[in-house]
Amino acid sequence: DFAPDDHRVRLLAGLYYHREGEYEAATRAYENALDMKPDSAEAHYNYGLMLADMERFDEARKHARRAYELGYPLEGLRERLARAGHPLSD
């Protein structure tokens, strides 16, 4: 109920659930954040990280590409995908 129109609350919930390994709840939270603010680079980036953890690499690459298009500065997701054999370059 706190700040129902603020996508960042959903993003923080996604981060929490992701770290707890509760991927279904994290997925709902990240998707809610992106429904509220589709151009949130941070939401795309963190959702991509979780999808990479789940070995859902095609989806992770989609969110990584969008995060970087939106100017996300950290390279960790790009590097993680490359190490897993799923670079963004192809």
Backbone as CSV, one residue per row, in Angstrom:
resi,resn,N_x,N_y,N_z,CA_x,CA_y,CA_z,C_x,C_y,C_z
1,ASP,0.811,-1.201,0.000,0.000,0.000,0.000,0.854,1.265,0.000
2,PHE,2.109,1.145,0.397,2.983,2.302,0.457,3.345,2.767,-0.943
3,ALA,3.112,4.038,-1.252,3.458,4.663,-2.535,3.002,3.804,-3.719
4,PRO,1.704,3.606,-3.867,1.197,2.694,-4.893,1.535,3.086,-6.325
5,ASP,1.894,4.331,-6.573,2.215,4.764,-7.925,3.715,4.907,-8.180
6,ASP,4.524,4.442,-7.260,5.972,4.588,-7.387,6.588,3.254,-7.808
7,HIS,7.111,3.211,-9.014,7.698,1.975,-9.533,8.884,1.506,-8.698
8,ARG,9.549,2.447,-8.022,10.735,2.085,-7.241,10.399,1.158,-6.079
9,VAL,9.204,1.272,-5.545,8.786,0.360,-4.471,8.727,-1.065,-5.013
10,ARG,8.176,-1.225,-6.214,8.110,-2.555,-6.843,9.506,-3.069,-7.160
11,LEU,10.368,-2.159,-7.634,11.747,-2.538,-7.930,12.458,-3.039,-6.673
12,LEU,12.303,-2.324,-5.574,12.930,-2.751,-4.320,12.382,-4.094,-3.850
13,ALA,11.075,-4.308,-4.048,10.494,-5.610,-3.706,11.126,-6.696,-4.571
14,GLY,11.291,-6.415,-5.860,11.929,-7.380,-6.755,13.337,-7.718,-6.300
15,LEU,14.101,-6.706,-5.929,15.462,-6.935,-5.439,15.458,-7.819,-4.197
16,TYR,14.553,-7.515,-3.274,14.460,-8.305,-2.042,14.126,-9.768,-2.356
17,TYR,13.061,-9.978,-3.127,12.651,-11.353,-3.441,13.718,-12.094,-4.231
18,HIS,14.375,-11.405,-5.140,15.456,-12.027,-5.908,16.552,-12.521,-4.970
19,ARG,16.974,-11.666,-4.067,18.041,-12.054,-3.126,17.624,-13.190,-2.206
20,GLU,16.329,-13.300,-1.950,15.814,-14.386,-1.112,15.564,-15.661,-1.920
21,GLY,15.764,-15.597,-3.234,15.537,-16.764,-4.084,14.069,-17.014,-4.383
22,GLU,13.238,-16.045,-4.122,11.796,-16.166,-4.386,11.510,-15.573,-5.770
23,TYR,11.831,-16.376,-6.785,11.828,-15.878,-8.156,10.438,-15.538,-8.690
24,GLU,9.417,-16.263,-8.285,8.064,-15.929,-8.750,7.637,-14.559,-8.234
25,ALA,7.851,-14.317,-6.964,7.487,-13.021,-6.386,8.345,-11.911,-6.982
26,ALA,9.621,-12.193,-7.206,10.507,-11.200,-7.806,10.069,-10.870,-9.228
27,THR,9.687,-11.893,-9.980,9.216,-11.677,-11.350,8.000,-10.764,-11.354
28,ARG,7.041,-11.045,-10.485,5.845,-10.182,-10.408,6.226,-8.747,-10.069
29,ALA,7.133,-8.577,-9.127,7.527,-7.234,-8.702,8.253,-6.496,-9.826
30,TYR,9.200,-7.156,-10.476,9.919,-6.507,-11.581,8.963,-6.169,-12.726
31,GLU,8.073,-7.089,-13.052,7.130,-6.819,-14.140,6.178,-5.689,-13.777
32,ASN,5.760,-5.621,-12.528,4.924,-4.497,-12.086,5.685,-3.183,-12.203
33,ALA,6.945,-3.185,-11.805,7.761,-1.967,-11.910,7.864,-1.534,-13.372
34,LEU,8.072,-2.486,-14.265,8.208,-2.153,-15.682,6.873,-1.764,-16.310
35,ASP,5.778,-2.313,-15.809,4.463,-1.863,-16.278,4.251,-0.396,-15.910
36,MET,4.709,-0.037,-14.726,4.536,1.331,-14.246,5.499,2.298,-14.928
37,LYS,6.717,1.828,-15.208,7.726,2.690,-15.833,8.563,1.845,-16.795
38,PRO,8.075,1.685,-18.030,8.765,0.824,-19.005,10.181,1.271,-19.347
39,ASP,10.513,2.518,-19.089,11.855,3.003,-19.407,12.771,3.056,-18.182
40,SER,12.511,2.209,-17.205,13.370,2.138,-16.023,14.572,1.241,-16.328
41,ALA,15.707,1.869,-16.569,16.927,1.113,-16.854,17.281,0.189,-15.690
42,GLU,17.090,0.684,-14.479,17.439,-0.115,-13.303,16.559,-1.357,-13.179
43,ALA,15.274,-1.229,-13.479,14.385,-2.386,-13.422,14.758,-3.398,-14.497
44,HIS,15.032,-2.937,-15.709,15.446,-3.860,-16.779,16.742,-4.573,-16.394
45,TYR,17.696,-3.829,-15.861,18.986,-4.397,-15.487,18.829,-5.482,-14.416
46,ASN,18.129,-5.156,-13.350,18.000,-6.116,-12.250,17.138,-7.310,-12.615
47,TYR,16.115,-7.081,-13.419,15.317,-8.207,-13.911,16.206,-9.099,-14.773
48,GLY,17.037,-8.491,-15.608,17.973,-9.271,-16.420,18.928,-10.093,-15.578
49,LEU,19.420,-9.518,-14.489,20.304,-10.270,-13.591,19.600,-11.502,-13.034
50,MET,18.359,-11.320,-12.611,17.627,-12.448,-12.059,17.383,-13.510,-13.127
51,LEU,17.009,-13.085,-14.313,16.767,-14.041,-15.395,18.051,-14.800,-15.735
52,ALA,19.186,-14.129,-15.685,20.462,-14.817,-15.896,20.709,-15.835,-14.794
53,ASP,20.395,-15.478,-13.556,20.528,-16.429,-12.445,19.672,-17.664,-12.685
54,MET,18.531,-17.457,-13.337,17.601,-18.557,-13.613,17.952,-19.287,-14.916
55,GLU,19.034,-18.851,-15.573,19.487,-19.396,-16.850,18.455,-19.222,-17.962
56,ARG,17.692,-18.154,-17.873,16.739,-17.765,-18.920,17.417,-16.658,-19.736
57,PHE,18.441,-17.087,-20.494,19.366,-16.151,-21.098,18.764,-15.297,-22.211
58,ASP,17.868,-15.843,-23.007,17.267,-15.029,-24.069,16.503,-13.849,-23.480
59,GLU,15.738,-14.114,-22.439,14.992,-13.039,-21.776,15.938,-12.071,-21.077
60,ALA,16.974,-12.606,-20.464,17.957,-11.755,-19.780,18.624,-10.815,-20.776
61,ARG,18.961,-11.330,-21.949,19.592,-10.498,-22.976,18.657,-9.377,-23.423
62,LYS,17.382,-9.678,-23.549,16.404,-8.658,-23.956,16.399,-7.502,-22.950
63,HIS,16.347,-7.842,-21.680,16.312,-6.805,-20.647,17.664,-6.094,-20.526
64,ALA,18.748,-6.830,-20.724,20.069,-6.200,-20.687,20.198,-5.181,-21.813
65,ARG,19.806,-5.580,-23.002,19.890,-4.645,-24.131,19.105,-3.369,-23.844
66,ARG,17.904,-3.529,-23.313,17.072,-2.358,-23.033,17.705,-1.479,-21.951
67,ALA,18.235,-2.112,-20.905,18.877,-1.352,-19.837,20.030,-0.520,-20.384
68,TYR,20.854,-1.129,-21.244,21.993,-0.407,-21.789,21.560,0.657,-22.803
69,GLU,20.511,0.389,-23.558,19.961,1.419,-24.449,19.524,2.641,-23.653
70,LEU,19.000,2.392,-22.458,18.522,3.471,-21.596,19.645,4.128,-20.799
71,GLY,20.868,3.647,-20.992,22.020,4.273,-20.370,22.476,3.704,-19.047
72,TYR,22.078,2.462,-18.717,22.513,1.899,-17.440,24.033,1.778,-17.425
73,PRO,24.702,2.247,-16.362,26.166,2.374,-16.391,26.969,1.125,-16.007
74,LEU,26.397,0.202,-15.271,27.184,-0.939,-14.785,27.252,-2.041,-15.841
75,GLU,28.396,-2.677,-15.945,28.631,-3.683,-16.983,28.482,-5.120,-16.489
76,GLY,28.083,-5.305,-15.242,28.018,-6.646,-14.670,27.117,-7.601,-15.414
77,LEU,25.958,-7.162,-15.841,25.040,-8.047,-16.562,25.620,-8.412,-17.918
78,ARG,26.187,-7.446,-18.623,26.822,-7.721,-19.917,27.917,-8.781,-19.746
79,GLU,28.741,-8.611,-18.719,29.842,-9.536,-18.462,29.329,-10.914,-18.058
80,ARG,28.311,-10.960,-17.232,27.750,-12.242,-16.800,27.195,-13.015,-17.992
81,LEU,26.484,-12.322,-18.855,25.927,-12.982,-20.043,27.037,-13.477,-20.958
82,ALA,28.069,-12.683,-21.144,29.191,-13.100,-21.991,29.872,-14.341,-21.422
83,ARG,30.114,-14.355,-20.115,30.741,-15.517,-19.470,29.906,-16.779,-19.619
84,ALA,28.587,-16.604,-19.672,27.679,-17.751,-19.799,27.499,-18.175,-21.263
85,GLY,28.194,-17.484,-22.168,28.097,-17.836,-23.586,26.943,-17.175,-24.308
86,HIS,26.415,-16.104,-23.748,25.275,-15.385,-24.330,25.562,-13.887,-24.418
87,PRO,26.593,-13.529,-25.200,26.969,-12.115,-25.276,25.881,-11.272,-25.934
88,LEU,25.900,-10.003,-25.645,24.924,-9.093,-26.234,25.254,-8.728,-27.674
89,SER,26.467,-8.986,-28.103,26.911,-8.527,-29.420,26.293,-9.249,-30.595
90,ASP,25.758,-10.436,-30.415,25.204,-11.144,-31.582,23.717,-10.995,-31.686
